[in-house]
Amino acid sequence: MALISVDKSLCMHCGVCAEECPAMLLVQSGNEVPEAIPSGEKLCIRCGHCVAACPHDALRLDDLPAYGWAEVSPDLEVSPEAAVQLLRGRRSVRVYQKRPVPRETLVQVLEVTRWAPTATNRQTVKWLVLEDSEKVRALAGKVVEGLRPNPYFARMVADWEAGCDRIFRGAPHLVVNYAPTQGFDPSADCTIALSYLDIAAHAHGLGTCWAGVLMAAIPTQPDIPAFLEIPEGHRICGAMMIGFPKHRYKRIPVRNPLTITWK
Ligand SMILES: Cc1cc2nc3c(=O)[nH]c(=O)nc-3n(C[C@H](O)[C@H](O)[C@H](O)COP(=O)(O)O)c2cc1C
């Protein structure tokens, strides 16, 4: 394989593919079609920018499928105002309806996380969905045991014992993500993917809340990964409650002013 295949009848020798390649693996000069440098195939991170940016649809990456490259639709462009409202308007939801979210909807909001950026385009983030609310509750019980030694969580533990779930807030589902322990900063990849999920869920009318308490409990309750059957060599990086929100937010809360240093 030569890394790329170029349709000579379509290539206009514009050099966009070579300019876009993050690792500078493509060479295009004069009236020549682009070609890969020696060992380009080994160094390519399969980000697909060369194919995605080609204005003439002249390029294929040999080991990525030729199908499934969605066209960017100008009709679906998000205005800056809509983007700002989406990003400022999402909230951490802590009061949920009991009804479950259909699995198709959960899949839809998870699907989009496949396009979250990952370091060197590794795409190693994996997901576990506790779809059954009883399983969410069982995990909450484990989390309580993990939080118990820490006085900071004393009220949360006492509330749990009094029948009030401030761990996962009675959410019908919990989404956990995990990644291979080896590799460059897997937790950054997972955190970004969770942020994608958060925003996508909000756009679908769902509510989410970061479940930092799960992460806080793991050091003192190290059997949680086994309880969740996380495979060997992987670690849990984050989790989020998800469900239909009981309330709507009419206003966007105020936040600290932006802190910027210009140099
Ligand atoms: C890493 C992280 C962990 C969090 N963990 C929890 C948590 O365990 N329980 C909870 O109720 N909220 C949790 N939150 C939600 C924050 O409290 C919330 O983002 C913050 O209060 C701002 O509210 P907003 O998200 O509605 O803007 C967490 C948020 C982040 C980013």
The ligand as a Gaussian input file, in Angstrom:
#p B3LYP/6-31G(d) Opt

LIG

0 1
 C      -14.696000      17.068000      36.869000
 C      -16.049000      17.414000      37.453000
 C      -16.589000      16.627000      38.459000
 C      -17.851000      16.912000      38.983000
 N      -18.400000      16.073000      39.902000
 C      -19.649000      16.290000      40.360000
 C      -20.263000      15.380000      41.258000
 O      -19.689000      14.366000      41.641000
 N      -21.511000      15.639000      41.683000
 C      -22.211000      16.742000      41.278000
 O      -23.340000      16.923000      41.690000
 N      -21.660000      17.631000      40.403000
 C      -20.409000      17.436000      39.923000
 N      -19.841000      18.292000      39.021000
 C      -20.627000      19.420000      38.506000
 C      -20.145000      20.790000      39.007000
 O      -20.506000      20.959000      40.339000
 C      -20.775000      21.852000      38.088000
 O      -20.188000      21.739000      36.811000
 C      -20.610000      23.271000      38.586000
 O      -21.276000      23.449000      39.813000
 C      -21.156000      24.295000      37.592000
 O      -22.522000      24.047000      37.286000
 P      -22.995000      23.852000      35.781000
 O      -22.272000      22.621000      35.255000
 O      -24.474000      23.667000      35.846000
 O      -22.599000      25.068000      35.004000
 C      -18.576000      18.043000      38.499000
 C      -18.026000      18.815000      37.483000
 C      -16.796000      18.502000      36.956000
 C      -16.253000      19.343000      35.813000

